[in-house]
């Protein structure tokens, strides 16, 4: 019997890509959608999505909640809840286009929110922690509601479908952003559903991931001790919460965060000079439960930049390239060439080597 597309497991499946302007210039969404076309076979139609940064300059001071609702009642329950803690500056249906490849879509909306100062004072929390806890409560407590993204001046657009179809569904050619990330999903252990598509987001952090996390249970048990709740039925969700915990709450640098989740082997640490050895030993002992094992390549988006990282053994492919002020990351060089045929300095990072690109500070003003 001939096997059809989607009936065979591709262990190296899933596609990731990203493009960032180091000058903070506008990059049209059509470019990132093009990157996914040559990697079509890495997906099976059970999830595709994109994260975009810098897309809401007129509402840049407000938290942009992208929401999925399974029913009108879920929308009512969400709005009733959120009005107790936030001012709704604007709410609207996210425009979509009817296409044959995308079906059974939920109600998709976005809300621009400002936390009430009185509520912040009562909770005795800083604003970002207040918002993060709100996201967890909504995803856990409000049936039929899913927070897709919750950062400022950014948003996640995802669905059940191939990524190029998802891009058309959301008309991403009508959006400009200084950073785009993208994902095409080939789930092996978890279901394909709208909330489980990548990217995953919390505040301004978003993650797209190719691979399989064998340390998921240990990672999840540790991170849930600090108030995070993994409810979205995929192992990738926990990476987003790990990034938030290490970067925002523990104040680690991006480089230190990479040394936690893709920690060097003890044999490698033993060969380092004393200062570096002490630092690496400290990170491994203190955050041992946040070491991510298994094959992976991830792209972490954040306000003002992006980090790409693969596992210590480099069991998943990742390449980078650049052209003028644009920097590209993808699972395959073909994806980079689709965005920029004349891309230069094609490079394949070593296992555990973080590639960090930030928008120049002057460009962000």
C-alpha positions as CSV (number, residue, x, y, z in Angstrom):
1,X,0.0,0.0,0.0
2,X,1.4,3.4,-0.9
3,X,1.7,5.8,2.0
4,X,0.2,9.2,1.6
5,X,1.4,12.5,2.9
6,X,0.8,12.7,6.6
7,X,0.7,8.9,7.2
8,X,4.4,8.5,7.9
9,X,6.4,9.9,10.8
10,X,9.3,12.1,9.9
11,X,11.6,12.2,13.0
12,X,13.4,15.3,11.8
13,X,10.1,17.0,10.9
14,X,8.9,20.5,11.9
15,X,10.3,23.6,10.2
16,X,11.4,26.8,11.9
17,X,12.5,30.1,10.4
18,X,13.0,33.8,11.3
19,X,14.1,37.1,9.8
20,X,15.1,40.2,11.7
21,X,16.1,43.7,10.7
22,X,19.0,44.8,12.8
23,X,18.0,48.4,12.0
24,X,14.4,47.9,13.1
25,X,13.1,48.3,9.6
26,X,9.8,47.0,8.4
27,X,9.8,43.6,6.9
28,X,6.6,42.5,5.1
29,X,5.0,39.3,6.3
30,X,5.1,37.8,2.7
31,X,8.8,37.2,3.1
32,X,8.5,34.9,6.1
33,X,5.6,33.0,4.5
34,X,7.8,32.3,1.5
35,X,10.4,30.8,3.7
36,X,8.1,28.0,4.7
37,X,7.2,26.8,1.2
38,X,10.4,24.9,0.4
39,X,10.1,23.2,3.8
40,X,6.5,22.1,3.2
41,X,7.3,18.4,3.7
42,X,8.5,19.1,7.2
43,X,4.9,19.7,8.2
44,X,1.8,17.6,8.0
45,X,-0.9,20.2,8.1
46,X,-1.6,19.9,11.9
47,X,-0.2,23.3,12.8
48,X,1.5,26.4,11.4
49,X,2.1,29.8,12.8
50,X,4.0,33.1,12.9
51,X,5.1,35.6,15.5
52,X,5.5,39.3,14.5
53,X,7.2,42.1,16.5
54,X,6.5,45.8,16.0
55,X,3.1,45.4,14.3
56,X,1.1,47.6,16.6
57,X,3.0,50.9,16.9
58,X,-0.2,52.9,17.6
59,X,-0.9,50.7,20.6
60,X,2.7,50.0,21.6
61,X,2.1,50.8,25.3
62,X,-0.7,48.3,25.8
63,X,-0.6,44.5,26.1
64,X,-2.0,42.9,22.9
65,X,-3.9,39.7,23.8
66,X,-4.6,37.5,20.8
67,X,-7.4,35.1,21.8
68,X,-9.0,31.9,20.6
69,X,-12.6,31.3,21.8
70,X,-14.4,28.0,21.3
71,X,-17.8,29.7,21.9
72,X,-19.5,33.0,22.4
73,X,-19.9,32.1,26.0
74,X,-16.1,31.7,26.4
75,X,-15.7,35.2,25.0
76,X,-18.3,36.6,27.4
77,X,-16.6,34.8,30.4
78,X,-13.2,36.2,29.3
79,X,-14.4,39.7,28.9
80,X,-16.3,39.6,32.3
81,X,-13.1,38.4,34.0
82,X,-10.6,40.7,32.2
83,X,-12.7,43.9,32.9
84,X,-12.2,43.4,36.6
85,X,-8.4,43.8,36.3
86,X,-7.7,45.6,33.0
87,X,-9.0,48.5,31.0
88,X,-9.9,47.3,27.5
89,X,-8.5,50.0,25.2
90,X,-9.7,48.3,22.1
91,X,-11.1,45.0,21.0
92,X,-11.7,43.6,17.6
93,X,-12.0,40.4,15.5
94,X,-8.6,39.6,13.9
95,X,-9.2,39.8,10.1
96,X,-9.0,36.4,8.4
97,X,-9.6,35.2,4.9
98,X,-11.8,32.2,4.1
99,X,-9.7,29.5,2.4
100,X,-10.4,25.9,1.8
101,X,-7.3,24.6,3.7
102,X,-8.2,26.2,7.0
103,X,-11.4,24.8,8.7
104,X,-13.1,24.7,12.1
105,X,-11.6,28.0,13.1
106,X,-12.5,29.4,16.6
107,X,-13.5,33.0,17.2
108,X,-10.2,34.9,16.9
109,X,-9.9,38.2,18.6
110,X,-7.4,40.7,19.9
111,X,-7.6,43.0,22.9
112,X,-5.4,45.9,23.8
113,X,-5.2,46.0,27.5
114,X,-3.9,48.3,30.3
115,X,-3.7,46.8,33.9
116,X,-5.7,48.8,36.4
117,X,-3.3,50.6,38.8
118,X,-5.5,49.8,41.7
119,X,-5.4,46.1,41.0
120,X,-1.6,46.2,40.6
121,X,-1.4,48.0,44.0
122,X,-3.7,45.4,45.6
123,X,-1.7,42.5,44.2
124,X,1.7,44.0,45.1
125,X,3.1,42.8,41.8
126,X,5.0,44.4,39.1
127,X,3.1,44.8,35.8
128,X,4.6,42.0,33.8
129,X,4.2,39.5,36.6
130,X,0.6,40.6,37.0
131,X,0.0,40.0,33.3
132,X,1.8,36.6,33.3
133,X,-0.4,35.4,36.2
134,X,-3.5,36.6,34.4
135,X,-2.5,34.5,31.3
136,X,-2.1,31.4,33.4
137,X,-5.5,31.9,35.1
138,X,-7.3,32.4,31.8
139,X,-5.9,29.3,30.2
140,X,-6.6,27.2,33.3
141,X,-9.9,28.6,34.5
142,X,-11.9,29.9,31.6
143,X,-13.3,27.0,29.6
144,X,-13.0,27.5,25.8
145,X,-10.6,30.5,26.0
146,X,-7.0,30.4,25.0
147,X,-4.5,33.2,25.2
148,X,-2.4,33.0,22.0
149,X,0.0,35.9,22.8
150,X,0.2,38.6,25.4
151,X,3.1,40.9,24.7
152,X,3.3,44.6,23.7
153,X,3.5,45.6,20.1
154,X,3.6,42.0,18.9
155,X,1.3,39.1,18.2
156,X,1.1,35.4,17.3
157,X,-0.9,34.2,14.3
158,X,-1.4,30.4,14.2
159,X,-3.8,27.7,13.2
160,X,-4.3,24.1,12.2
161,X,-2.9,23.9,8.7
162,X,0.2,24.2,6.7
163,X,2.1,27.4,7.5
164,X,1.8,28.9,4.0
165,X,-1.9,28.5,4.2
166,X,-1.9,30.0,7.7
167,X,-0.1,33.0,6.3
168,X,-2.8,33.4,3.6
169,X,-5.6,32.9,6.2
170,X,-4.3,35.8,8.3
171,X,-3.3,37.9,5.3
172,X,0.2,38.4,6.7
173,X,1.2,40.3,3.6
174,X,-0.7,43.2,5.2
175,X,1.5,43.3,8.2
176,X,5.0,44.7,8.6
177,X,7.3,43.8,11.5
178,X,11.0,44.1,12.4
179,X,11.1,40.5,13.5
180,X,9.2,37.5,12.2
181,X,9.4,33.9,13.4
182,X,7.6,30.9,11.8
183,X,6.8,27.3,12.4
184,X,5.5,24.3,10.4
185,X,4.4,21.5,12.7
186,X,4.7,17.7,12.4
187,X,3.4,16.5,15.8
188,X,4.5,13.1,16.9
189,X,3.2,12.7,20.5
190,X,0.6,15.4,20.9
191,X,-2.6,16.4,19.1
192,X,-2.9,19.0,16.4
193,X,-5.3,21.7,17.6
194,X,-5.4,25.5,17.3
195,X,-3.9,26.3,20.7
196,X,-1.2,23.7,20.3
197,X,0.3,25.2,17.1
198,X,3.5,27.2,17.4
199,X,4.6,29.8,18.3
200,X,3.9,29.7,22.0
201,X,3.9,33.1,23.7
202,X,4.0,34.6,27.2
203,X,4.5,38.4,27.4
204,X,6.9,39.3,24.7
205,X,8.6,35.9,24.6
206,X,7.7,33.5,21.8
207,X,9.2,30.1,20.9
208,X,9.1,27.9,17.8
209,X,10.6,24.5,18.2
210,X,11.7,21.5,16.0
211,X,12.3,18.4,18.0
212,X,11.2,16.3,21.0
213,X,11.8,17.1,24.6
214,X,12.5,13.9,26.5
215,X,13.0,15.9,29.7
216,X,9.5,17.4,29.6
217,X,8.2,15.9,32.8
218,X,11.2,17.1,34.9
219,X,11.1,20.5,33.2
220,X,7.3,20.8,33.8
221,X,7.4,19.7,37.4
222,X,10.1,22.3,38.2
223,X,8.5,25.2,36.3
224,X,5.0,24.6,37.8
225,X,6.4,25.1,41.3
226,X,6.7,28.8,40.3
227,X,3.1,29.3,39.2
228,X,3.4,28.3,35.5
229,X,0.7,25.9,34.2
230,X,1.2,23.8,31.2
231,X,-2.2,23.4,29.6
232,X,-1.7,23.5,25.9
233,X,-1.0,19.8,25.2
234,X,2.5,20.0,23.8
235,X,6.0,19.8,25.2
236,X,7.1,23.1,23.5
237,X,4.9,25.2,25.8
238,X,7.3,24.6,28.7
239,X,10.3,26.1,26.8
240,X,8.5,29.4,26.7
241,X,7.9,29.4,30.4
242,X,11.5,28.3,31.1
243,X,12.7,31.3,29.0
244,X,10.4,33.7,30.9
245,X,11.5,32.2,34.3
246,X,15.2,32.5,33.5
247,X,15.2,35.8,31.7
248,X,12.5,37.9,33.4
249,X,12.3,36.4,36.9
250,X,15.9,35.2,37.5
251,X,17.4,38.0,35.4
252,X,19.8,35.7,33.6
253,X,21.3,36.9,30.3
254,X,20.5,35.2,27.0
255,X,23.9,33.6,27.0
256,X,23.4,32.2,30.5
257,X,19.9,31.0,29.6
258,X,21.4,29.0,26.7
259,X,23.9,27.5,29.1
260,X,21.1,26.3,31.3
261,X,18.8,24.8,28.7
262,X,21.6,23.4,26.5
263,X,24.2,23.0,29.3
264,X,27.7,21.9,28.3
265,X,28.6,18.3,29.3
266,X,30.5,17.9,32.6
267,X,33.5,16.6,30.6
268,X,33.5,20.0,28.7
269,X,33.1,22.0,31.9
270,X,36.1,20.2,33.5
271,X,38.4,21.5,30.8
272,X,37.4,25.2,31.4
273,X,39.5,27.8,33.4
274,X,38.4,28.2,37.0
275,X,36.2,31.3,36.6
276,X,34.3,29.8,33.7
277,X,34.2,26.4,35.4
278,X,32.7,27.9,38.5
279,X,30.0,29.7,36.6
280,X,29.0,26.7,34.5
281,X,29.0,24.4,37.6
282,X,26.7,26.9,39.4
283,X,24.2,27.1,36.5
284,X,24.1,23.3,36.1
285,X,23.5,22.7,39.8
286,X,21.0,25.5,40.5
287,X,18.9,25.0,37.4
288,X,19.6,21.3,36.8
289,X,15.8,20.6,36.3
290,X,15.7,23.1,33.4
291,X,18.2,21.3,31.2
292,X,16.4,20.4,28.1
293,X,17.3,16.9,26.8
294,X,16.4,15.3,23.5
295,X,16.8,16.7,19.9
296,X,15.8,20.3,19.4
297,X,16.3,23.5,17.6
298,X,14.5,26.5,18.9
299,X,14.0,30.2,18.0
300,X,13.2,32.5,20.9
301,X,11.7,35.8,19.9
302,X,11.6,38.7,22.4
303,X,11.2,42.5,22.4
304,X,14.1,43.8,20.4
305,X,15.7,40.5,19.3
306,X,15.9,36.8,18.6
307,X,18.0,33.9,19.8
308,X,18.5,30.6,18.0
309,X,19.8,27.5,19.7
310,X,20.0,23.8,19.1
311,X,20.7,20.8,21.4
312,X,24.3,20.0,22.5
313,X,24.6,17.1,20.0
314,X,23.1,19.1,17.1
315,X,20.4,16.5,16.4
316,X,18.3,19.0,14.6
317,X,19.4,21.2,11.7
318,X,19.7,25.0,11.8
319,X,21.4,27.5,9.5
320,X,21.8,31.2,9.5
321,X,22.5,33.8,6.9
322,X,22.5,37.6,6.3
323,X,22.1,40.3,3.7
324,X,22.7,43.9,4.5
325,X,20.8,44.6,7.7
326,X,18.6,41.4,7.6
327,X,19.6,38.3,9.5
328,X,18.0,34.9,8.7
329,X,17.5,31.7,10.6
330,X,15.9,28.5,9.3
331,X,15.9,24.7,9.4
332,X,17.3,24.6,5.9
333,X,19.3,26.9,3.7
334,X,16.5,26.6,1.0
335,X,14.2,28.6,3.3
336,X,16.8,31.4,3.7
337,X,17.2,31.5,-0.1
338,X,13.4,31.8,-0.5
339,X,13.6,34.9,1.6
340,X,16.8,36.3,0.1
341,X,18.4,34.5,-2.9
342,X,21.6,36.5,-2.5
343,X,22.0,35.7,1.3
344,X,25.6,35.7,2.4
345,X,27.6,34.2,5.3
346,X,25.6,31.0,5.5
347,X,26.6,29.3,8.7
348,X,25.6,26.2,10.7
349,X,25.8,26.8,14.4
350,X,27.5,24.2,16.6
351,X,25.4,22.2,19.1
352,X,24.5,24.4,22.1
353,X,25.9,27.6,20.4
354,X,23.4,30.4,20.9
355,X,23.0,32.8,17.9
356,X,21.8,36.1,19.3
357,X,20.7,39.1,17.2
358,X,19.3,42.3,18.6
359,X,17.9,45.4,17.0
360,X,20.3,48.3,17.5
361,X,19.1,50.5,20.4
362,X,19.0,53.6,18.3
363,X,16.7,51.9,15.8
364,X,14.2,51.0,18.5
365,X,13.6,54.6,19.6
